[in-house]
Amino acid sequence: MNIVDFIPKGKENAVTREALCIYTGLADRTVRKLIELARDGGAPILSSSHSVGYWLSDDIVEIKAFLNETDRSEEHTSELQ
């Protein structure tokens, strides 16, 4: 199963992880892992702490903003450990 097939293009069409679980019939942990693997494989699956859900993007500015937010989150997490 390719999780990318269930994630729409565009922030305005973002889908929640709960909805992805319903659409795929998979557990939350499995959906999270599939998203992680797809991202590691280069799929432009975005999310934001300022919005709800996941979406695909080909907008370079939006992708850079996501990567910056992710980097800041990882830095903060490592500081707490």
Beta strands, then each sheet from edge to edge (+ up, - down):
strand 1: 45-46
strand 2: 55-56
sheet 1: 1+ 2-
end
